[in-house]
Structures are given as C-alpha cells and as structure tokens.
C-alpha cells in the first residue's frame, strides 16, 4: 500500500510562531514539527481548501496544504502575500469505484494546460512566499512521471526552499537488538480496540461502520447526534475509552468541527 497523507503548514511572517500555532490549534490541528519558521501539522479529516481559506481570512501569512493519495497522485495548494494562490496536481487522478467520478477540478489541473497554468501560478506565489522559482522549473516537476507522487511533492518543496510536509520515517538503525522479539500486528491491535469502542458507542447510533487507510481507523456513526447532551455523553464515553487503553488523545469529527479528547488529567474537551 502506498502513502496516504494530508497536511497543512503555515509560516509566521507578520506574527510570531506562537500565534501561528494558536491559530492552527483553533482548527484542531496539532503541530508535528517546525522548520525554518514553518509549522507543519497533519490535517486528516479536514477539507483543505476550506481550511486554508479560513486560515488566510485574517492574515497574510503563507499557508500551504496538500495530500497524497496512495502514492499515485497528489494535490498541493497555497495562499499568502503577494499574488493570489496556486493549486496543482502531481500524477494522474483516478477513483477506485465505477460509481464515482474523478473530481473535475483535479482533472483540469492535471491537463496539459492546467499544469502550465499551475506552474505559472506557483512561480508567482513563490516570489513573495518562498524561494523564487520559474514556471518552467515547476512545470518540469509536474510533467515528470514519478514512481511515487510524494517524490514530486518533495522535489517541489525543496526547489522552493520549503520543508517537506510529509511524515518522516524512523531512521535506520534506530531499533535496538534484543535477544527476544515479540511481533504484533499494529493494525490488528488497532482494529480490536476500535471494535471495542464501537460496541460501547452502539447506543448513540444504530448504523455503524469502520474504515481504514492503513494509518488511521475511522469509526462511523451514521445517525448519531453531532451536538447536544447525547453528543456530550458520546465524548465522555470516548474519553473513558482513551483513558483505559492509554491513548494520548482521539479526535471526534461532528457537525463540521473537530473535538480532541485528551487522556487522564484533561477534564475538558478541546473544540476546534
């Protein structure tokens, strides 16, 4: 299975990094790392174009967001000071089901003309928000047939002097040698835990389901209330579960908001 990833990164130009981190926190985003003034945060579960629009509403700070779909194709967009914004696609968009249609916006961005326009817009954006690059340099990256779409993202961000937004792997050699090793399937352990939580939440929604992208397991409560007393009790049940199994936190998405439920000492819920 290839890489699935979603992220947003923002740089403080007119405000300090602490203010940027606080703004991201309002959206339910937790900074994973900081590099050269940029704060990078995973953004799974967020509609990225809408998220970036909100982040850009009251500030001129540069913001970049994007995703990679199974290492086959990727989307990247940015806003900031100077001229407008850019949006681009690396790879060829597709869907997994005959019942779905490829997003026409992605199709347009992936066309020859779309790539040329994307490259020029990205070059203009870079003049005020990153290391200045030419449209030709960006287009060369967009037109290349990458084995993994994330390689194109890395090439583009490096060209513009930006940190890579992708999750970093554990360095080789970091694992210690031991006389006894016990191998457990993390996916199976996570599935068993998620199944346990589903049973505890069955009173909140008659229709339930689970899905996984390889990195995250999502529990779907299709007819559960997303606000009110019932939802507060649902959050309380999730917190009890988080405390019992020792998770640092879990995020509940409902009614267009992200609610981060923390372990143990935390007595309130952080609403985005």
N, C-alpha and C positions, 0 to 999 in steps of 0.2 A: 504494500500500500504506500502511496506517495504522501507528500506533506499536505496537510490541511492547516492553514493558519490565517488569523485575522489580527490586525494590529492598527494602532494609531500612534503617531509620535508628533510632539509639539515642542517648539523652542521658545524660550523666553527672550524676547528682543527688547521690548519696552517695559517688561515686568520681570521680577526675579523668578528663578526656578521654582521657589516655594509656591508662588502664586499660580504657576502653570500646573504644578502637582495638585493644588487645591481645586483648580478648575476641572482637571481630569477626574478627580475624586467625586465631584458633583455628578458626573456622568456614570459613576460606578466603576471607574477604571483605576486599576492599581498599577503604579509604575514598576516595571520589571528591572529597568536599568537606565542609567544616564550616561550620555557620551557626547562630548563636545557641545554641551548646552542643550542637547536634545533629550527629552524624556520619552521613553518607549514603553508602551503598555499594550498587553493583549486586549483584543476588543471583540471576542467571540460573543455572539448574541445581539450585537448592535448593527443597525442599518447604517453603514459607514458614511454614505453621502449626507444623510440627515444629521449624523453625529458631527461630522466636520462642519456642516453649516451652522450648527448650534455653537460649536467651539469658536467659530470665526465671526459670530454675530457682534460681539462687543470688544473685539481685539484685532490687532493687525499681526499677531504672532503667526508665524508659518506653521501650518499643520499638514501632515501627510498621513494618509490611511490607505490600507490595501488588504488584499487577501490572495492566498494561493489555493487553488482547487486541485487536490490530488496530484500535485506537481505537474499537471498538464497545462494549465493556463493560470494567469494571474492578472489582477486588476490593481492599479495604483492611481491615486488622485491626490492633488494637493492644492492648497489655497495659501494666501499670505499677502505680504506687502507688494506693492507694485501692480503689475498687470494680472488681473483675474486669477485664473485657475487652470489646471490641466487634468486630464484623465486619459489613461492609456491601458492597453491590454497587451500582455505578452503571451504568445501561444494562440491556439485556436479554440474558442469557446465551444462547448457542446453540452448536452444534457444526457442523463442516464436513462430516461424513460421516454417511450414513444408518445406518452400522453402530455409531455411537456414541450415547450418551445424555448429555444435559446433567446435570452434577453436581447431584443433588437438593438439596444444601446451598445451592448458588448459586440454584437455582430458588426455594427457600424465602426466602432473603434478598431476592430481587427481587420477591416478592409484596407486596401492599399491607400486610398485617400484618407481614411480615418487615421491610419498610422502616421501619415505625413503631417496631418493637422495636429495630432497628439504630440509628435516630436517637436514641432514648432512651438506649440503652447508650453511644453515642458521647458524648452530652451529659454523662452521669455520669462517664465516663472523663476528659473534658476538665476537670472540676472540680479534679482533683489533678495532671494531667499536661500541661496546655496552657492556653491562654486559654479561660475558661469560656464555653460556648455553650449555647443552649437546644435541646431536642429539636426544636422547631418549625423553628429555623433550619437544622438538619441535614436534616430531612425535606424541606424546600423544595429543597435541593440534590439529594437523592436522587430526588425525583419529577420533576425537570426533564428534558426531552428534549434532552440535549446533542448537538451535532453531532459532537463528539469526546469520548470518555469521559474522556480526560486533562484536559479543561477542568473537568469536575466534580471531579476529584482536586485540581486547583489551587485551585478555589473553596473546597473543604472545608478544605484545609490553611491557606489564607490566613485563613479565618474563625476557625480555632483558633490563629492566630499561629504556625504551623509553617512551616518551609522547604518549598518544593516538592521532592518527591523525584525529579522527572522529569529526564532528561538535558537539559542546556541546549544550545541551538544556537549555532553560531558567530555572533557579532554581525555585522550587516550592515555592509559596507564594510571587513571585515577582510582581504579578499583584495586583494592589490596588483595594479595594472595592469601588464601586460607586453607587449612587442612581439611575443612568440611565446608561444603557449599550447599545451600538449600535453594532450589529453583522453584519459584511460584509464578503463576501467570497473573500479572498485574491486571490484565483485562478481566480475567475470571473473578479475581477478588473484588474488583470494582463492580462487576455485574451482580455478584452475590449481595454486595452491600446495597446497590441500587434497588435490587429486588426486595430486599428487606424494608427499605424506605417506602417503596410502592405499597407494600402491604399495610404500612402504618398510615398511609395517606388515602386509603381507599374510601374512607368516609367523606372525603372532600370532593370526589369526582367519580362518577360511575364509569366513565370512559377513560381508560388509561393506556399508556404505551411507553416504550423506551426506544431510543435510537443512539447510535454511537458513530463517531467519525474516526475512531482509533485512538484519540487523545482524550475525549470527553464523552461521558454518558449523560444523556438528557432524559429526564422523566417528563412525560406529557400528561397533564390532567386537563382533558379537553373541555369539560363542563364545570370546572371548579370556579368559585368566585375569586376574582382578582383584587377585590377591595372589601372593606368592611370587617366585621367581627370574625366571620368564618375564615377570611384570609389571614387575619392576625393569629388565629389559632393554628392555621396551617404553618405559618412562620415559626410559631412556638414549637410545633412538632418537629420541624426541620432542625431547629436549634438543639432540641433534646437529642436528636439523632447525631448531629455533628459532635456534641459533647461526648456521647457514648463511644463513638468509634475513633475519636481523636483527630478529626479533620480540622485544619486551621480555620476553614470557612467554606461556605457554599453560597451560590448565588441563585436567587429565585427571580425569574423574569415574569412579570404580570402587568397587564394594563399599560404596556409601554414603558415600564420602569424596571430597573434592576435593584433588587434588595439583597444586600450582602449580609449573611448570617454568620457571625463570628463564634468561636469556641469559648466556652468557660466563662472567664471573668466579665466578658462583654454582656451587658444587660439590656442593651437596646439594639435595634436593627438600623443599619445604615441604608437610607433610601437614596437612590440616585435621582 
